[in-house]
Amino acid sequence: MKNLLLTLVLALVWTAVQGAFTLANFALGFVLAYGVLRLLRPLLGEASYDQRIWYKASLAGFFVKELINSSVRVAWETITPGYRMRAGILAVPLSVRSDLGITLFANLISLTPGTLSLDVSEDREYLYIHTMYIDQGEEEDILHLKRTLERRVILALGAESTEAPPPVSDAAPAS
């Protein structure tokens, strides 16, 4: 955490030296400070926020992409005639175990148009989700959620699960 604080202080020093207190200038200062501290890693030690910051950025980027895709899909469904939906309720087995992880996973699902988190089972083993589109079949859609969104949530939050994150491969698992 000390390296994150040092990075923020150096970024603020950068904006002060530049004389322009803008978000873009602060972001540039942050990137430069991060680079300098990365070069000085043998002297300062490992930065604990290093790995997590990239996982959090990956989660944010993935969520924005999914948000745009699902928004377009639901809007298209709304403005075109016909009915192409195949709605259903999925019981997604949870690998993430912490309250924060489950809450983040459930809220990201609910914020995405066309899906809604309904409930977490009493034993915290399953998250029930209503979806407008069951595209590939229930099992494949559940595996897709676990491989993409839940895996990114686990990686972004750190040691939040009792199981290893699902494999990265998008190939269907062997039965």
C-alpha positions in Angstrom: 0.0 0.0 0.0 2.9 2.3 0.6 3.9 2.1 -3.1 0.4 3.2 -4.1 0.5 6.1 -1.8 4.0 7.0 -3.1 2.7 6.8 -6.7 -0.2 9.1 -5.8 2.1 11.6 -4.1 4.5 11.6 -7.1 1.5 12.1 -9.5 0.4 15.1 -7.4 3.9 16.5 -7.4 3.9 16.1 -11.2 0.7 18.1 -11.5 2.0 20.8 -9.2 5.3 21.1 -11.2 3.3 21.2 -14.4 1.0 23.9 -13.0 -2.0 22.3 -14.6 -4.3 20.5 -12.2 -6.3 18.5 -14.8 -7.4 14.8 -14.7 -5.3 14.1 -17.9 -2.2 15.7 -16.3 -2.7 13.7 -13.1 -3.2 10.5 -15.1 0.0 11.2 -17.0 1.8 11.8 -13.7 0.4 8.6 -12.3 1.7 6.6 -15.3 5.1 8.2 -15.1 5.3 7.7 -11.3 4.3 4.1 -11.7 7.0 3.6 -14.3 9.7 5.2 -12.1 8.7 3.1 -9.1 8.7 0.0 -11.3 12.3 0.8 -12.2 13.1 1.3 -8.6 11.4 -2.0 -7.5 14.7 -3.6 -6.4 15.2 -0.7 -3.9 11.6 -0.2 -2.8 10.2 -3.7 -2.9 7.3 -5.3 -4.6 4.2 -3.1 -5.1 1.1 -5.1 -3.8 -1.3 -3.1 -5.9 0.6 -3.8 -9.1 -1.2 -7.0 -10.2 -4.6 -6.1 -8.9 -4.7 -2.8 -10.7 -4.5 -4.6 -14.1 -7.1 -7.1 -13.0 -9.4 -4.3 -12.0 -8.9 -2.5 -15.2 -9.6 -5.7 -17.1 -12.8 -6.2 -15.1 -13.9 -2.6 -15.8 -13.1 -2.9 -19.5 -14.9 -6.2 -19.8 -17.9 -4.9 -18.0 -18.1 -1.8 -20.3 -17.9 -4.0 -23.4 -20.6 -6.3 -22.0 -22.8 -3.3 -21.1 -22.6 -1.9 -24.6 -23.2 -5.3 -26.3 -26.2 -6.1 -24.1 -27.7 -2.6 -24.4 -27.6 -2.8 -28.2 -29.1 -6.3 -28.1 -32.0 -5.3 -25.8 -32.6 -2.1 -27.7 -32.7 -4.0 -31.0 -35.1 -6.5 -29.5 -37.3 -3.6 -28.4 -37.4 -1.7 -31.7 -37.8 -4.7 -34.1 -40.9 -6.8 -34.6 -40.8 -10.4 -33.5 -39.7 -12.3 -30.4 -36.2 -13.7 -30.4 -35.9 -14.0 -26.6 -35.5 -17.3 -24.8 -35.7 -16.2 -21.2 -34.9 -18.3 -18.2 -33.5 -18.6 -14.7 -29.9 -19.8 -14.3 -28.5 -21.2 -11.1 -24.8 -20.2 -11.2 -22.5 -22.1 -8.8 -20.4 -19.6 -7.0 -16.6 -19.8 -6.8 -16.3 -16.4 -5.2 -16.9 -16.6 -1.4 -16.6 -13.2 0.2 -19.5 -10.9 0.7 -17.8 -8.2 -1.4 -17.1 -10.7 -4.2 -20.7 -12.0 -4.3 -22.1 -8.5 -4.1 -19.9 -7.2 -6.9 -20.6 -10.2 -9.1 -24.4 -10.0 -8.5 -24.5 -6.2 -9.1 -22.5 -6.3 -12.3 -24.9 -8.9 -13.6 -27.9 -6.8 -12.5 -26.4 -3.6 -14.1 -26.2 -5.4 -17.5 -29.4 -5.0 -19.5 -31.2 -8.3 -20.1 -30.0 -9.9 -16.8 -31.0 -9.6 -13.2 -29.6 -11.2 -10.1 -32.5 -12.7 -8.2 -31.1 -14.3 -5.0 -28.2 -16.1 -3.4 -28.9 -19.5 -2.0 -28.9 -19.9 1.8 -25.6 -21.9 1.7 -24.1 -19.2 -0.6 -23.3 -21.9 -3.2 -25.6 -20.5 -6.0 -26.5 -17.2 -7.5 -29.9 -17.2 -9.3 -30.0 -15.0 -12.3 -32.9 -14.2 -14.7 -31.7 -13.7 -18.2 -33.6 -12.6 -21.4 -31.4 -14.7 -23.6 -30.3 -18.3 -23.1 -28.2 -18.5 -26.2 -26.2 -21.7 -26.1 -28.1 -23.7 -23.5 -28.2 -23.2 -19.7 -24.9 -25.1 -18.9 -22.9 -23.3 -21.6 -24.3 -19.9 -20.5 -23.4 -20.6 -16.9 -19.9 -21.7 -17.9 -19.5 -18.5 -19.9 -20.5 -16.4 -16.9 -18.0 -18.2 -14.7 -15.1 -18.0 -17.2 -15.6 -14.4 -18.0 -17.2 -12.2 -15.3 -16.8 -14.3 -12.2 -13.2 -15.1 -13.0 -12.4 -11.4 -13.5 -14.1 -10.5 -10.2 -12.1 -13.1 -8.3 -8.8 -11.9 -9.9 -9.6 -8.2 -9.2 -10.4 -8.8 -5.6 -7.5 -11.1 -4.8 -7.8 -14.1 -2.5 -11.6 -13.9 -2.3 -12.5 -17.4 -3.3 -11.9 -20.9 -1.9 -11.5 -22.3 -5.4 -9.1 -21.5 -8.2 -10.6 -19.3 -10.9 -12.1 -21.2 -13.8 -9.8 -21.7 -16.8 -9.3 -18.9 -19.2 -10.1 -21.0 -22.3 -13.4 -20.4 -24.0 -13.5 -24.0 -25.3 -16.3 -26.2 -24.0 -15.2 -28.4 -21.2 -15.0 -32.2 -21.7 -18.0 -34.0 -20.2 
